[in-house]
Structure formats: structure tokens, C-alpha cells
Amino acid sequence: MTRSPARSPAADRPELNSLASPATIAQLRRSLLDWYSRQGRDLPWRRTRDPYAIWVSEIMLQQTQVKTAAPYFQRWLVRFPDVQTLAIADRQDVLKQWQGLGYYARARNLHRAAQLVVNQHGGEFPRDFEATIALPGIGRSTAGGILSHAFDLPVAILDGNVKRVLARWTALDVPPNKALKPLWALSEAILDPGSPRDFNQALMDLGATCCTPKNPACLLCPWQDTCQSHSLGIAAERPMRETKAPLPHKHVSVAVIWNETGDRLLVDRRPAEGLFGGMWEFPGGKIEAGETPQDCVKREVQEELAIEVEVGKQLTTVDRTYTHFKVTLEVFYCRHVSGEPQTIACDEIRWVTLAELAELPFPAANVEIIEAIAAERGETISIAPQGGDAANASSGG
């Protein structure tokens, strides 16, 4: 039997639960499920009850929109059709299949969790909440999404869409992340124990298609009559947003290093953990104060790989925006002059042809560099579709 997490006290904001009387809850359940029967989205992971496929979809939908995740989900199941196949896969293959979805810790955690499911649970995804949340990469809301969807168990969720719906419905006067306990309590209170699968899916759809971040379609909402924000005329102002500091902007120089014969490029593999862990990249680093991009390239290559290069012309400039920072990459062609490359700041080094680059997993910014190299040389290279490493992505929409 699954054990739901202990109910969170809402004593700090009791007015949220006071809005949900038994009669109101019954009305919310009926109206939402009726709306879902007519307006629910036809999504690929809703056509299966396979816990593995549902688990994969829930991980992909963390910080990634449905339209981005859907094609990756379908390709993933072709390459890794079950948990056993994923568990024995090479991590480089796993990262390659994830390439472009961003937040690569999700792929690494999914890979590790698959091995645990095989080794500790006999290849069967656990139905118990505590066992589920113990798996790498699965938090409370993801666990609720998997258990309710795969097994129709009454476990609540609170992803980005649901936070927005509940915060707007209650006219919450603080940002949702500052009221997680009462929002969790409310999500648990309104969950329909008779139809938890459909109810949770409906709640996510309500946020994704009707109660959207901007310009909510209140006239089409099944909860319009009881929505506090709508009745107060402040739906566009809820949920309240947290004040965020400007994103730091990093300036980086990158080296595209050719060997002496000009037919192979030097790439290195990042350490297994951390940002883009296990992915391949062109060497480079942050431009220091008072340093030219060209001087930075020479210094970084010497510090990271212990080799000397001759810096040539600039190939391209790449700008990317991620969740916590922006980065500008100044990319230069370089020629290897002397020294044997060493794995000082990376896990592996390879000299590869342009065609061989397509076989390795790269972050999207480096894919843009590869495409610039191919375009300048008049060559074509086939690289998996890129999602921009989930830059500016929103949760589960």
C-alpha cells in the first residue's frame, strides 16, 4: 500500500483551506473532471499505463514544456523501451538521447534510478511513496504524478501549473513558493480519491491550457465561479511573482583546435557531475578582467589541457540564456602547436573528425559551434534536434 506524505499543516495560512468547504470541494472535483473529459489533452504518455514510460515523461516534464518533451519521449522509448534496457545503457548514450532537453542531471538521475529499480525492486517500479521518493531525481510532486498516473493512487501533486492554479484560485497574496505548506495541504484536500489519475492530469491541463501565466482564459475555466482572483478582478495579477536579481552574464572564450594536418578537432568530456556533467565540449573558459578573448583562449587551453595553441580567426559568437545565468561564447579557430593534451580539468580527451562530433553528446551552445564549423567548410552534419538546453523553459506546460 502506498503511503502519502504526511499532511502539511496550513496553520500559517488557514484561509486557504477555509475556502475549500466539503461542498466546494465536491463542486471542484465534478466540474474539473467534466471539463477534462471534454478538453483534456491527448498526450503520448496518457496512452499508456506503463509505469516506466510514465516515469520517463514525468522526469522530462520537469522544467520542460510538453511541446518540447513529446518528441524526445517518443525517441527515448524507441532507444530505451524498458527499465532494463536503460539500466544497462552506457551513460554517453543516455546523454546523447537527452541532448537538447537541458538540465542534464535529470538524465543522469534517471539512469541511476533505473539501475536501482532493477537491482533493488526487481525491475518493477515501486508503488510505495517512500520507495518512490527515494529514487534519484524524484521529488514529492513527481512521485505524486507517477503514482497517481501509473497506479491511480491518491497522491497529490504540486508542479508549476498546479501552484499557479491554486494560487490564483485562492487569490494568494504571496508568491507560491512562499506558501508551499498550505498549497500542498490544499492540493491534498481537493484531490478526488475516486479518480486521482484523471484529477491530477486535469489539474495540470487546467494550468497549461486555461489558467495560463499570462492572459488566463477565465471565461472557459470550470472553476470560474469559485475563483477568488476572478471574483476580485485580479486574475492577471496572480500568482504574485518573486523579485529576482538580474542574471549574471558570463563571457567565455572557446577554442576550436585543429591538429597539425587540419582534419581532426580536439574535444573534452566534462566531469560526470555538475552543469552539463558528462557532456562533451570545446575547451575554454571565463575571460578575466583586462584579458582579451584571444589571450583567454591560450591561457585556458594551457591550464586545462597543458598544450600550446596558435589562435586564429574568430569563428562565431554564441549567446545563451539559462535558468541562473547568461553566457556569451567567443569562439576562435586554433592550431595545435605543441604538447600532449592532458586531462587536467576533464575526464576524457579525443581528437575527432567533424562527422564524429555528431556521435557525441554536446550542450546546445556547442552544437551551434559545430554547425558553424560545418557551414563554413560547406559540409553537412546530422545532429539530434536541439531544444536549446531548456533555456527559458517552464515547468510541465
Buried (B, 14 or more C-beta within 10 A) or exposed (E): EBEBBEEBEBEEBEEBBEBBEEEBBEBBBEBBBEBBEEBBEEBBBBEBEBBBBBBBBBBBBBBBBBEBBBEBBEEBBEEBEBBBEBBEBEBBBBBBBBBBBBBBBBBBBBBBBBBBBBEEBEBEBBBBBEBBBBBBBBEBBBBBBBBBBBBBBBBBBBBBBBBBBBBBBBBBBEBBEBBEBBBBBBBBBBBBEEBBBBBBBBBBBBBBBBBBBEEBEBEEBBBBEBBBBBEEEBBEEBBBEEEEEEEEEBBBBBBBBBEEEEEBBBBBBBEEEEBBBBBBBBBBBEBEEEBEBBBBBBBBBBEBBEBBBEBBEEBBEBEBBBEEEBBBBBBBBBBBEEEEBEBEBBEEBBBBEBEBBBEBBBBBBBBBBBBBBBEEEEEEBEBBEBBBBBBEBBBBB
